[in-house]
Amino acid sequence: MWHLKAGMVAASLVVSSAALSDELKITVLYSQPQNSQEFDNYYYAKHMPMVYAVKQIKKVEIARPGPGPSGSPPPYYLVTELWFENPEVFKSVAATPEWKAIAADVANFAPTDKVTILVSAVEPKK
């Protein structure tokens, strides 16, 4: 269900953003896991190799948020960003069995109610 909903949102953004941007970025925000060691083991050993196998992904960034300015703990454990050359490339990738397997795999290491996905049109420099 989660990957279907994410796919529908992504497809609608791709259509509406095509005229606005050359690049498209998927941002995945992972909330704090129950067990960070298990999360990391699965994420790096199984999930990310699937992502890296998608040759149409222009760039992958993985970041660990630190404490906020007041020292409060970050709301997210990990942030993953996937960059695509343009919305059309993402649209073609999103239709593949490989991408559907990647989306479905998230539930194997992170509860889907603890994952936020943003699909963004990257605005050109002005």
C-alpha positions in Angstrom: 0.0 0.0 0.0 2.7 2.4 1.0 4.7 2.0 -2.2 1.5 2.3 -4.3 0.6 5.6 -2.5 4.1 6.9 -3.0 4.1 6.0 -6.6 0.8 7.8 -7.2 2.1 11.0 -5.5 5.4 10.8 -7.5 3.6 10.3 -10.8 1.3 13.3 -10.2 4.3 15.5 -9.2 6.3 14.3 -12.2 3.5 15.5 -14.5 3.0 18.8 -12.8 6.8 19.6 -12.4 8.0 18.7 -15.8 7.9 22.3 -17.0 9.4 23.6 -13.8 12.6 21.7 -13.4 15.4 19.8 -15.1 16.1 17.6 -12.0 13.9 15.7 -9.7 14.8 14.6 -6.2 13.3 11.9 -3.9 14.0 12.6 -0.3 13.3 9.7 2.2 13.1 10.7 5.9 13.5 7.8 8.3 12.3 8.3 11.9 14.3 6.9 14.8 14.3 3.1 14.5 13.6 0.7 17.4 17.0 -0.8 16.9 19.5 1.3 15.0 22.0 -1.5 14.6 19.4 -3.7 12.8 18.3 -0.8 10.7 21.8 0.0 9.6 22.7 -3.6 8.9 19.7 -4.1 6.6 19.8 -0.6 5.0 23.4 -0.8 4.0 23.7 -4.5 3.3 20.5 -5.2 1.5 18.5 -2.0 0.7 21.0 0.4 -0.7 22.7 -2.1 -3.0 19.3 -2.4 -4.7 19.2 1.4 -5.0 22.7 1.7 -6.3 21.9 -0.9 -9.0 19.5 1.7 -10.6 21.8 3.3 -13.1 19.4 6.1 -13.9 19.9 7.6 -10.5 22.2 10.6 -11.0 23.3 11.0 -7.4 22.7 9.4 -4.0 23.2 11.3 -0.7 22.8 9.7 2.7 22.9 12.0 5.8 22.5 11.6 9.6 20.9 14.6 11.1 22.5 16.0 14.2 20.9 17.7 17.2 19.0 20.9 16.5 20.3 24.4 17.6 18.8 24.0 21.1 20.4 20.6 21.4 17.2 18.7 20.9 17.4 15.3 19.3 16.8 15.2 15.6 13.3 14.1 14.4 14.9 11.8 11.8 17.5 9.1 12.1 18.6 9.1 8.4 17.9 11.1 5.3 18.3 9.6 1.9 18.2 11.7 -1.3 18.0 10.3 -4.8 18.6 12.6 -7.7 17.3 12.1 -11.2 18.3 13.9 -14.4 14.7 14.9 -15.0 11.1 14.0 -14.2 10.8 11.8 -17.3 13.7 9.6 -16.2 12.2 9.2 -12.8 8.8 8.3 -14.3 10.4 5.6 -16.4 12.3 4.2 -13.4 9.2 4.2 -11.2 7.5 1.9 -13.6 10.1 -0.8 -13.4 9.9 -4.0 -11.3 13.3 -3.0 -9.7 11.9 0.3 -8.4 8.8 -1.4 -7.1 10.9 -3.9 -5.3 13.0 -1.1 -3.7 9.8 0.6 -2.5 8.4 -2.6 -1.1 11.7 -3.4 0.6 11.5 -0.4 2.9 8.9 -2.2 5.1 11.6 -4.9 5.8 13.7 -2.5 7.9 11.5 0.6 8.7 7.8 0.7 9.7 6.1 2.5 6.9 4.4 4.9 9.3 7.9 6.0 10.3 9.0 6.9 6.8 8.3 10.2 5.0 8.9 10.5 1.2 9.1 13.9 -0.6 9.3 14.2 -4.3 10.7 17.5 -5.3 11.3 19.4 -8.5 14.7 21.0 -8.2 14.4 24.6 -9.1 17.1 26.0 -11.4 19.5 28.6 -10.0 18.3 32.2 -10.6 
